[in-house]
Amino acid sequence: MSKGLGIDTWICSWWGKESWEDVTLRSTILPVLMPTEGEKEKLSFCILYESAGILGLDPEKGIEFDSETTEKFVSDLVFIANRYFSHPSYRKIEGKPVVYLYLSRTFSGDYANAIRRAREAVGILGFSLYLVGDEVYWGEPDRDRMATLNAVTAYNMHGPKLYANLDDYSGFIEDCDKVYARFQSVAKQIGIGFIPGIMPGFDATGTRNGASYYVIPRKLSAHGEITFREAMEQMASHHLDPELNTLALTSFNEWHEGTQVEPSKSEGAD
């Protein structure tokens, strides 16, 4: 199904050692992703490290790295390396196992030391990390933080209230285009990769704090035929990094936030 939709890698949410996601990934998903003899193109996977949920997100300080947070982060990356990096279907770029860092744009404190130590600790195990930070968002790029990463991406551009309850989201797409151009330019200057992010819409009204989030509808405009995802994909494709040639889609099956693109019975699939 994924291959038929042009998806070649699952970026799998990971919430910590022996979490539901960790156990499910290991016991249910990895066996399916094990290559069979003669198989040329097997779906790959990598880890999305859920930084906010694992390390804690302060409304004022963001994800602040002190000695305790640093130890937790390093320990988690070592665990991930031991448990997943040797799987034959684990996604690698330049021979390096890929890990996405959710909300890296909120990292504060001694995050540079934490990332350096994680790289060193994983290096002892024989792996070189390829870290993709969730940096691309409204505002100016943080060059220093971006320089600690191998690439940057946009997980979800939902945010500023001026885009709430619009009949036409063309202006939102145009503004995202400007943000992507700004971050891609900085990424190129400091020698890291750029992975444009796309999404099909956003509806978190069914979640615990959903009332505080506005809905981005599936259609770009109330009276048009083009979908929000199609418009965003067209925009993001202009920012493809020629070295990576990769788009990141949020997300295949995040049903609780209305962003799924996985076929469903409600959309006519069997």
Residue pairs with C-beta under 8 A, 6 or more apart in sequence:
1 262
1 263
2 8
2 10
2 43
2 252
3 41
3 43
5 261
7 43
7 249
7 252
8 41
8 43
8 44
9 43
9 44
9 45
9 46
9 91
10 29
10 33
10 43
10 44
10 45
10 46
10 252
11 45
11 46
11 47
11 48
11 100
11 248
12 21
12 25
12 29
12 45
12 46
12 47
12 48
13 21
13 48
13 50
14 21
14 22
14 25
14 47
14 48
14 49
14 50
14 80
15 21
15 22
15 50
15 53
15 54
16 22
16 50
16 54
16 76
17 76
17 79
22 83
25 45
25 84
26 83
29 45
30 45
30 87
30 89
33 42
33 43
33 44
33 45
33 87
33 89
34 87
34 88
34 89
35 42
35 88
35 89
36 42
42 88
42 89
43 89
44 89
44 90
44 91
45 87
45 89
45 90
45 91
46 90
46 91
46 97
46 98
46 99
46 100
47 80
47 84
47 98
47 99
47 100
48 99
48 100
48 102
49 76
49 77
49 80
49 99
49 100
49 101
49 102
50 102
51 57
51 63
51 101
51 102
51 103
51 104
51 106
51 107
52 63
52 102
52 103
52 106
54 72
54 76
55 63
55 65
55 69
55 72
55 73
56 63
56 69
57 63
57 103
57 106
58 64
61 108
61 109
62 103
62 106
62 107
62 108
63 69
63 103
63 106
63 107
63 108
63 111
64 108
64 109
65 73
65 107
65 108
65 109
65 110
65 111
65 113
65 114
66 109
66 110
69 109
69 114
70 110
70 113
70 114
70 117
73 114
73 118
74 114
74 117
74 118
74 121
77 99
77 118
77 121
77 122
77 129
78 118
78 121
78 122
78 125
80 99
81 97
81 122
81 125
81 127
82 125
84 90
84 97
85 97
85 122
85 125
85 127
90 97
91 97
91 98
92 98
92 130
93 130
93 150
93 151
93 193
93 244
94 130
95 128
96 127
96 128
96 129
96 130
96 150
97 127
97 128
97 129
97 130
98 130
98 132
99 129
99 130
99 131
99 132
100 132
100 133
100 134
100 153
100 248
101 131
101 132
101 133
101 134
101 149
102 134
102 155
103 134
103 155
104 133
104 134
104 135
104 145
104 149
105 133
105 134
105 135
105 136
105 137
105 142
105 145
107 145
111 145
111 148
112 144
112 145
112 148
115 131
115 148
115 149
116 148
118 129
119 128
119 129
122 128
122 129
129 150
130 150
130 151
131 148
131 149
131 150
131 151
132 149
132 150
132 151
132 152
132 153
132 193
132 195
133 145
133 146
133 148
133 149
133 151
133 152
133 153
134 152
134 153
134 154
134 155
135 141
135 142
135 145
135 146
135 149
135 152
135 153
135 154
135 183
136 152
136 153
136 154
136 157
136 179
136 180
136 183
136 197
137 154
137 157
137 159
137 179
138 157
138 159
138 160
138 179
140 182
141 182
141 183
141 186
141 187
143 186
143 189
143 190
146 152
146 186
146 187
146 190
146 192
147 190
147 192
149 192
150 192
150 193
151 187
151 192
151 193
151 194
151 195
151 241
151 244
152 183
152 187
152 192
152 193
152 194
152 195
153 194
153 195
153 196
153 197
153 248
154 176
154 179
154 180
154 183
154 196
154 197
154 248
155 197
155 248
155 250
156 197
156 199
156 202
156 250
157 172
157 176
157 179
157 197
157 199
158 199
158 202
158 213
158 214
158 216
161 214
163 169
163 171
163 172
163 214
163 216
164 214
165 214
165 215
166 172
167 221
167 222
167 223
168 220
168 221
168 222
168 224
169 216
169 217
169 220
169 221
169 228
169 231
170 220
170 221
170 231
172 216
173 220
173 231
173 232
173 235
174 235
176 232
176 235
177 235
177 238
177 239
180 196
180 235
180 236
180 239
181 239
183 194
184 194
184 196
184 239
184 241
187 193
187 194
187 241
188 194
193 241
193 243
193 244
194 239
194 241
194 244
195 241
195 244
195 246
195 247
195 248
196 236
196 237
196 239
196 240
196 247
196 248
197 236
197 247
197 248
197 249
197 250
198 229
198 232
198 233
198 236
198 247
198 248
198 249
198 250
199 216
199 228
199 229
199 232
199 249
199 250
199 251
199 259
200 218
200 227
200 228
200 229
200 259
200 260
200 261
201 215
201 216
201 217
201 218
201 227
201 228
201 229
201 258
201 259
202 213
202 215
202 216
202 257
202 258
202 259
203 215
203 216
203 217
203 257
203 258
203 259
204 210
204 213
204 256
204 257
204 258
205 211
205 213
205 215
206 256
206 258
207 256
207 257
215 258
216 228
217 228
218 227
218 228
218 229
219 225
219 226
219 227
219 228
220 226
220 227
220 228
220 230
220 231
229 261
233 247
236 247
237 247
240 246
240 247
249 261
250 259
251 257
251 259
251 260
251 261
252 260
252 261
252 262
253 260
253 262
254 260
263 269
